[in-house]
Amino acid sequence: MHLVSLDIRTLRSLISVVETGSITETARRLGRSQPAITLQLQRLEELTGKVLFQHEGRRLSLTTDGDIVLTYAKSILRMHDELLSQLAAPEIEGHVVLGTPDLYAAFMLPSILNVFRKSFPRIQVELNCALSTPLVGLVKRGEVDIALVTRMNDFTGGQVVRQEQLVWMTGDRSVAQRERPLPLALLPPGNIYRDHAIAGLEAARLRWRIACVSESVSGLQAAAFSGMAVTVLGRSALVGRMREIGAQEGLPALPKVDLLLYKSPGATSKAALALHDYLAHYLSLEGELPQSGDLPFQQQQQDNRANYYD
């Protein structure tokens, strides 16, 4: 069997093209030319001996073989970046306060923080779970060093690091979706998850009522598990004993929301900078937004090493 070697940058381009559906957008996001991205994809098809993409109008989509390559590409990139981080992470120590809603703390951050802890064992991360609006105030006042939050309509600043698809959910044996008015388990007023759910139902002229209000995702899940209500959460929070529902049940489509990463103006320590960079990189890698560049993460860290040691 003839062995081939796949280039890491080509795999990054593949993932971005799949996420954006566009070579043009991938070229813009990765800072490369369109012909360069096209050549990378052609070379990848030559090396694998498979047709990876098919055209659906003006958008590219993956073939069955393309889906297989994409799955492995994501795993290879994660292992590649984690290895480089393990081998070359600077010996930084310190204490960082990270604020985020419990939804992201429970379903999005554990794997990233686990890798960070192994790479930077001397950094202590204190987790502060709260709703997005108060967290933005805390980070701007310097009471929280870094915050990962959902973008609300009145938010300013912050770095968009990921998008999360909102979905309707209920318990796997629940029939709450058949009730009218529709019983809802929602976050408190002022939260965009709640706003999108109600706006969608109003636009579809579906009657609804509030069955549960909870600042915690566990409260919303309890209402869904018990069959009391239908809730709206990010798709990453879809767990066992819950199922996604939608158009088949007559419910309106929901949008994606932006996740913002904030850093306090006073969070200039080496530890805070390291955690901020890690979150920005890995959240973008797993989400539907571009990679932070065409360089491996650890090389980016080395290029910016002066930020940590000055």
Salt bridges, closest charged atoms under 4 A:
ASP7 OD2 - ARG9 NE 3.57
GLU25 OE2 - ARG28 NH2 2.52
GLU25 OE2 - ARG29 NE 2.62
GLU46 OE1 - ARG43 NH1 3.52
ASP81 OD1 - ARG12 NH2 2.96
ASP81 OD1 - HIS80 ND1 2.93
ASP81 OD2 - HIS281 NE2 3.11
GLU82 OE2 - ARG78 NH1 3.37
GLU91 OE1 - ARG122 NH1 3.67
GLU93 OE1 - ARG122 NH2 2.55
GLU126 OE1 - HIS95 NE2 3.04
GLU143 OE2 - ARG141 NE 2.94
GLU179 OE1 - ARG209 NH2 3.72
GLU244 OE2 - ARG235 NH2 2.79
ASP258 OD2 - ARG151 NE 3.07
ASP277 OD1 - HIS276 ND1 3.55
GLU286 OE2 - ARG78 NH2 2.77
GLU288 OE1 - LYS256 NZ 2.37
ASP294 OD2 - ARG32 NH1 2.83
